[in-house]
Amino acid sequence: MHGILAGQYIQDGEGYHYTYLQEYLDSKEAQPISLTLPLQVESFDSLTMLPFFDGLIPEGWLLDIAVKNWKLDSRDRMVLLLLCCKDTIGAVSIEPLNEPA
């Protein structure tokens, strides 16, 4: 959010989960990434991709170009989010976190 790491969005066998980082919640600059995801300690959980994140993924011809050029599955919303949403219009960008080795 505005270049500050605000939270983590993960997909696992139980669905999708967004959690704000405590450091972000404690900062003076903290603001919700969406009106539908207010600042809170508890995670937002869903069996399907949360609508805010799904809305960041391109549609139409732009999605077609991404799917064709990167040989992606248009049904894999998390991969599309990670590859297509690093530089979105607005304050939020999506970047994969590097897992420790």
C-alpha positions in Angstrom: 0.0 0.0 0.0 1.8 3.1 -1.2 5.0 1.1 -1.3 4.7 -0.2 2.3 4.2 -3.9 3.0 0.6 -4.0 4.4 -0.2 -7.7 4.6 0.0 -11.2 3.2 -2.5 -12.8 0.8 -2.2 -16.6 0.6 -4.0 -19.5 -1.0 -3.9 -22.9 0.6 -6.1 -26.0 0.7 -8.8 -24.1 2.7 -9.1 -21.2 0.4 -7.8 -17.6 0.4 -6.6 -15.6 3.4 -5.6 -11.9 3.7 -4.0 -10.7 6.9 -2.6 -7.3 7.7 0.8 -7.3 9.2 1.0 -6.2 12.8 3.7 -3.7 12.0 1.5 -2.1 9.4 -1.5 -2.0 11.8 0.7 -0.2 14.4 2.0 2.4 12.0 0.7 5.9 11.7 0.4 5.5 7.9 -1.9 2.4 8.2 -5.0 2.6 6.1 -7.2 -0.1 4.7 -6.3 -1.4 1.3 -10.0 -1.5 0.5 -13.3 -0.5 2.2 -14.2 -4.2 2.1 -11.0 -5.1 4.0 -11.0 -2.7 7.0 -8.0 -2.6 9.3 -8.2 -5.5 11.8 -5.9 -8.2 13.3 -8.1 -11.1 12.3 -7.6 -12.5 8.8 -10.2 -12.3 6.0 -10.9 -15.8 4.8 -12.8 -17.1 1.8 -13.2 -20.3 -0.2 -12.9 -18.2 -3.4 -10.6 -15.2 -4.2 -11.6 -12.1 -2.2 -13.4 -9.7 -4.6 -10.9 -6.9 -4.0 -8.0 -9.0 -5.2 -10.0 -10.6 -8.1 -10.9 -7.1 -9.2 -7.2 -6.2 -9.7 -6.8 -8.9 -12.3 -7.0 -7.5 -15.9 -10.0 -8.4 -18.0 -10.9 -8.7 -21.7 -8.2 -8.3 -24.3 -5.5 -7.4 -21.7 -6.2 -10.7 -19.9 -6.1 -12.5 -23.2 -2.6 -11.0 -24.0 -1.3 -12.0 -20.5 -2.6 -15.6 -20.8 -1.3 -16.0 -24.3 2.2 -14.5 -23.8 2.9 -16.1 -20.5 1.0 -19.4 -21.3 -1.1 -19.1 -18.2 -4.3 -20.8 -17.2 -7.0 -18.1 -17.1 -8.7 -20.0 -14.3 -5.7 -19.8 -12.0 -6.5 -16.5 -10.4 -3.6 -16.4 -7.9 -1.0 -16.8 -10.6 -2.7 -14.1 -12.6 -2.8 -11.8 -9.6 0.9 -12.4 -8.9 2.0 -11.9 -12.5 -0.3 -9.1 -13.7 -0.7 -6.9 -10.6 2.8 -5.8 -9.6 2.0 -2.3 -11.0 -1.7 -1.6 -10.7 -3.6 1.6 -11.0 -4.0 2.9 -7.5 -2.2 2.5 -4.2 -2.0 -1.3 -4.0 0.5 -3.5 -5.7 1.0 -7.3 -5.4 4.4 -8.8 -5.0 5.4 -12.4 -4.2 7.3 -12.8 -1.0 10.4 -14.8 -1.1 10.2 -17.9 1.1 13.3 -18.5 3.3 15.4 -21.4 2.1 
